[in-house]
Amino acid sequence: MALEESAKEEDSVFSAGEVKFAVDKATVPYLAGAVLDYAKTWYGGGFSISTNKQGSCSDSCSTC
């Protein structure tokens, strides 16, 4: 994830309120249903992306 001044012509552009973000076309399918969030903590702030997609892991990722 990086901050850019403008989107590239081949990017898909999405908006949430006043915030616009660009995603390259190869990544768009992986973000279906994802939630973009900004959190501010004592250490600073940053964006996080979370999805409900589950991998092939069982109870723990030590078996991945």
Buried (B, 14 or more C-beta within 10 A) or exposed (E): EEEEEEBEEEBEEEEEEEEEBEBEEEEEEEBEEEEBEEEEEEEEEEEEEEEEEEEEEEEEEEEE
